């Protein structure tokens, strides 16, 4: 293992790999020597990131179990068994609770929580068969506190921590660690969509809505996706084998 490439030969599979946190993680893990498989619903952004990291771009909808199985088979064909699994695919919506529909609830839970469950189950045989296997869930500060107008999103992200902590406890004696990163608002397309929704719901201008969201991070700034990718990389290093069952916040101090 070369010091500059501590993940040499490792296969990292990233869901939601085409934009934001997933794309930033792909670049850092690749720079550390990992082989990269990028999964997502839209092939064009995946191909764009894949071209930068010499990775595999694979279409996958995590809300469809058959799609996950097929995508994992393609990833194994391209890069071999999976060593590092970054569970990043997620969606967000907003609605006042009394107007929240069952359809919206099912959509959020099926992608953010059930999709995460299916993703990890698909990778588990490989992960339990390799040294220093890693599962990293990209959760949210919404895993740790309630979010007005996003009860379904917060519930899905709270559920992700329950899944992570249970797995970490169950597999504590294995060669796999299971952790979660809980970012505040990050400078990604998902936050841009949140700004648009807040503007729509409240009637505020987009500039006001962006300020309101940015100020939900105690630092008064959005988190850089590279900072989250850096923590993903750290958790994937062999030296991090004793970090297990951790929910690590990156939110500028909001949860302090």
Number of C-alpha atoms within 10 A of each C-alpha: 9 9 8 10 14 19 24 17 15 24 25 29 30 24 26 27 31 26 19 21 25 29 25 21 27 31 21 18 28 22 17 20 19 25 26 28 29 29 29 24 18 16 15 13 18 25 21 15 22 22 12 12 20 14 25 22 27 22 22 23 19 28 21 14 17 13 15 24 18 14 23 22 14 17 24 15 11 16 19 15 21 26 27 30 24 27 24 23 27 22 14 17 18 18 17 12 12 7 8 16 13 9 8 16 17 12 18 23 22 20 21 27 25 21 22 26 18 20 22 19 14 18 20 17 12 16 24 17 15 17 13 20 26 28 28 27 25 26 31 27 24 20 24 17 13 14 15 13 18 19 19 26 28 24 21 25 27 20 18 23 25 14 19 25 19 14 18 21 13 10 16 15 9 15 15 24 28 26 25 27 24 23 25 25 26 24 17 15 12 17 18 15 13 18 22 17 17 21 18 13 12 9 11 15 13 16 11 14 20 20 13 16 19 21 15 17 22 15 13 16 18 22 20 17 20 19 16 23 22 16 16 27 21 13 24 27 17 14 11 14 17 11 13 23 22 17 23 16 21 22 23 18 12 15 14 7
